[in-house]
């Protein structure tokens, strides 16, 4: 069994992005965001704004009974590209089609991102499809 690695900085108490209480969730990710800066994030913000796990990306920590944050995960996560297509149903006005691409590690995470995106525009968030696309056909930076 390898050496246990603990967070050595001052203990984070709130998510740097949404200010959620990290002690309540007992998990945080010290990671790079899609915008570039690093931060201590709750799992929800990490799923939306995180850039993956591993060297140069981020590390996941859990709070143990002794009050220390133990590093549990930092292996690279395979980022995959997903194309989505769906419909927006505004409370007033005509329905319209929406489509785009997201990056996520799993189909479920891709669906979660799309639901969050559509929820900002519509009252119906399940009227869409998500399909994985090859890496070379995905989002260009």
C-alpha positions in Angstrom: 0.0 0.0 0.0 1.4 3.4 -1.0 1.9 6.4 1.2 -1.3 8.3 2.0 -1.3 11.8 0.7 -3.1 14.6 2.5 -4.0 18.2 1.6 -1.2 20.3 3.1 -2.6 23.8 2.6 -5.1 25.6 4.8 -8.2 23.5 4.9 -10.8 24.6 2.3 -14.3 25.2 3.7 -16.2 26.5 0.7 -16.3 25.9 -3.0 -14.3 28.7 -4.7 -17.0 29.0 -7.4 -20.4 28.6 -5.8 -19.5 28.9 -2.1 -21.1 25.6 -1.1 -19.9 24.2 2.2 -17.3 21.6 1.3 -17.3 20.1 4.9 -21.0 19.1 4.4 -20.2 17.2 1.1 -16.9 15.8 2.4 -15.4 15.9 -1.1 -13.6 18.6 -3.1 -11.5 18.8 -6.2 -8.5 21.0 -6.4 -8.5 21.5 -10.1 -8.1 23.6 -13.2 -11.3 25.2 -14.6 -12.3 25.4 -18.2 -11.6 29.2 -17.9 -8.0 28.4 -16.9 -7.6 29.4 -13.1 -7.4 26.7 -10.5 -9.7 26.4 -7.5 -11.1 24.2 -4.8 -14.5 23.0 -6.2 -17.5 21.1 -5.0 -18.4 18.1 -7.2 -21.2 19.9 -9.0 -19.0 22.8 -10.0 -16.2 20.4 -11.0 -18.6 18.5 -13.2 -19.6 21.7 -14.9 -16.4 23.7 -14.9 -13.6 21.1 -14.2 -10.9 20.2 -16.7 -10.4 16.5 -15.7 -8.2 14.8 -13.2 -4.4 14.1 -13.3 -1.2 16.0 -13.4 -1.9 19.6 -14.6 -5.7 19.1 -14.3 -6.8 18.3 -10.8 -6.9 16.0 -7.7 -9.9 14.8 -5.7 -9.9 14.8 -1.9 -12.3 13.3 0.7 -12.6 14.5 4.3 -11.8 11.8 6.9 -12.9 11.5 10.5 -9.5 12.9 11.7 -10.3 16.2 9.9 -7.8 15.7 7.1 -8.5 15.8 3.4 -7.1 12.6 1.8 -6.2 12.5 -1.9 -8.2 9.7 -3.5 -8.0 10.3 -7.2 -5.7 12.1 -9.6 -5.5 9.7 -12.6 -6.2 11.2 -16.0 -9.9 10.9 -17.0 -10.6 10.3 -20.7 -12.5 13.3 -22.0 -14.9 12.5 -24.8 -16.8 14.7 -27.2 -20.6 14.7 -27.4 -23.0 16.3 -29.9 -26.4 17.2 -28.6 -29.6 18.2 -30.4 -32.9 19.1 -28.9 -35.7 21.5 -28.5 -36.3 24.5 -26.3 -39.9 25.1 -25.1 -40.1 28.6 -23.8 -43.0 29.4 -21.5 -44.0 32.1 -24.1 -43.2 32.0 -27.8 -42.5 29.3 -30.3 -40.4 26.2 -29.7 -37.0 26.2 -31.4 -34.2 23.7 -32.1 -30.9 23.9 -30.3 -27.7 21.9 -31.0 -24.0 22.0 -30.0 -21.1 20.1 -28.5 -19.9 19.4 -25.0 -17.0 17.6 -23.5 -17.6 15.1 -20.7 -16.2 11.8 -19.5 -19.5 9.8 -19.7 -22.8 10.0 -21.5 -24.5 10.7 -18.2 -22.3 13.7 -17.5 -22.9 15.0 -21.0 -26.6 14.7 -20.5 -26.2 16.5 -17.2 -24.4 19.4 -18.9 -27.0 19.6 -21.6 -29.9 19.6 -19.1 -28.2 22.5 -17.2 -27.8 24.4 -20.4 -31.4 23.9 -21.6 -32.8 24.6 -18.1 -31.5 28.2 -18.5 -33.7 28.6 -21.6 -36.7 26.4 -21.1 -39.1 24.7 -18.7 -38.5 21.3 -20.5 -35.0 19.8 -20.2 -35.4 16.3 -21.4 -36.2 16.9 -25.1 -32.8 16.2 -26.5 -30.4 13.5 -27.7 -26.7 13.1 -27.0 -24.3 11.2 -29.2 -20.6 10.6 -28.9 -18.5 11.9 -31.7 -14.9 11.0 -32.7 -12.1 13.1 -31.0 -10.9 14.6 -34.3 -14.4 15.8 -35.2 -15.0 17.4 -31.8 -14.8 20.8 -30.4 -11.9 22.9 -31.8 -10.0 25.4 -29.6 
